[in-house]
Amino acid sequence: MGILEKIKQPRDLRTLNAQELKVLAQEIREEMIDVVSTNGGHLAPNLGVVELTIALHRVFNTPTDKIVWDVGHQTYVHKLLTGRQEEFKSLRLHHGLSGFPKRAESPHDCFETGHSSTSISAAVGFARARDLLGEKSFCVAVIGDGAMTGGMAFEALNHAGHSNTNLIVVLNDNEMAISANVGAMSSYLTRLRTDPRYAQSKEEIENILKRIPRIGNKMAKAAEKAKDSLKYLLVQGLLFEELGFTYLGPIDGHDELLIEQTLELAKQKKGPVLVHVITKKGKGYLPAEKNPDIFHGVGPFDKETGELKKKATTPTFTQVFGETLCRIGEENPKVVAITAAMAGGTGLSLFGKRFPDRFFDVGIAEQHAVTFASALAFGGMKPVVSIYSTFYQRAYDQVLHDVCLPNANVVLAIDRAGVVGDDGPTHHGVFDISFLRIIPNLTFMAPKDENELQHMLYTALCQDGPVALRYPRSVGQGIPLDEELKELPIGKAEVLRKGKDVTLIGIGPMVYTCMAAANELQVRGVEATVLNLRFLNPLDKDTLLYYARLTKRIVTIEDHMLAGGMGSAILEILADAGMTDVAVERLGYENYVEQGSISVLQQENGLSVEGILGAVERLKVLQRLEGRNRG
């Protein structure tokens, strides 16, 4: 039996010696590589926090003490150490262990995360609740250097420093490189500052100086001033100290015993403390160390070679978007691209390489990205902001207030729209139609396939005013791409099939599901109209009302929530037109959607040919036809 198998709860870690801790770290890495190579997941971030996580659970006593993980994609080690080893092989699978903290899974998961820069705010909240209740516990936020670029993190740092409550922030820095000479000095200063005898000596010297008659206080102040001058010359972390934090570090994030020693010192400090640890993303697995970006979030791979197992031959919507933007950018020098720390994920890496002066990665700062784009537009450029659907939620005020209200020429590219698979409810893009379609001035469209996507992007960049373009994570339909880009008529739906018995309305790739269902219905003697709605704002009211009057039966299908979605918009149009005799069945999601493959989640929620056939059955179309035939 390995050491990992003996760890049933975090308290079991405290019985291990230094050699056993090293063996445990290796076993954890092997287990994570084994599972993620099969299931996919966030491998590189987790490999980088093995020693840090072990140290946290040896020093702190969860769930009494609170450890809040920022983003949460680096919690696989935490899960293995908190009683979830048996379920670990189900990581990210349908009905399996979540890839992020989940309160329903374990009392050790005190706060659910999935988006970045929230951990310090949550830790401050836990700390203030503890203080108000008169309890004794420690509150720890673990945040990466990338997440620290988010404005919310600085808001929380400011509040924490002002409140002066006892709180520990662990900054997991896996990007900073420290050169040899600076590193030696930093290590020396760290050894001094993490030695309890150093802190005790400072207090003793200060007390001795203050007891000197007449000049004691002046000498103590002079010594303090001298100390501060030296600190400003040599010590890193001044920003955090100016915000009211005691700064400890930087320290080696793979020296488990040093991390423990530093965390123990942090526990003794009064007020907020920031512990700065340097880690290596992908630590212990060479392919992940060499390619941390690829292994940040990776699909199944060969663990012996690191080669990805699945290589799609059909391009994804994201790839077509990125290539089309480059194509348009060649012709139009005013086109600029903006991403919020997701250049690769949004397909903008190619644009960044080809047009580096017109590419802006603003970090994890979606709010800034959108307002920045608005000003670029008013400055004469044609900005395209590409952000995942779930992260546009963070920039809603900026979309509404800074882009749409003043009618800025900004293209909002909404990647990862609809369910995204194994990342689960924090990452599904199933709310954007609801919160965007209601905004005045915003043209909002969604392509059914990759060919329509390239035409829609071209159309968006031809418009005056804001345009939103929504498309999924998945591969395209394998449709050939037209050589010539064309401008689509704004607000016009596409009639793909005409029938008099029922109208099937889809948006995005769900249109192809409608076409497949229409073929099946034809076999059963039902003639279906199929509409590719294309535009969510403005809606093609004339076409919708024409086919509503003709068929009196409508089925809508969308990879989105039902509340406020495309189906709701169509119901509003029918109500405004007084068409109370039209029966409508809507297919979509009714609640948060859990993790699982895209196809499984859609099938489970009725977004399928079978789902459409069931909706047509509920509309009693066949019975209506039989009655009409008998008449």
Secondary structure, DSSP 8 states (H G I E B T S, - for coil): --HHHH-SSGGGGGG--HHHHHHHHHHHHHHHHHHHHHH-B-HHHHHTTHHHHHHHHHHS-TTTSEEEESSSTT-HHHHHHTT-TTTGGGTTSTTS--SS--TTT-TT--S---SSS-HHHHHHHHHHHHHHHT----EEEEEETTGGGSHHHHHHHHHHHHHT--EEEEEEESS----HHHHHHHHHHHHHHT-HHHHHHHHHHHHHHHTSTTTHHHHHHHHHHHHHHHHHHH-S-HHHHHTT-EEEEEEETT-HHHHHHHHHHHHHSSSEEEEEEE--TTTT-HHHHH-TTTTTSB--B-TTT--BS---SS-BHHHHHHHHHHHHHHH-TTEEEEESS-TTTTT-HHHHHH-GGGEEE--S-HHHHHHHHHHHHHTT-EEEEEEEHHHHGGGHHIIIIIIITTT---EEEEES-B--STT-TTT-B-SHHHHHTTSTT-EEE--SSHHHHHHHHHHHHHSSS-EEEE--SSB-------SS-----TT--EEEE--SSEEEEE-TTHHHHHHHHHHHHHHTT--EEEEE--EEES--HHHHHHHHHHHSEEEEEEEEESTTSHHHHHHHHHHHTT-TT-EEEEEEE-S---SS-HHHHHHHTT-SHHHHHHHHHHTTHHHHHHHHHH-
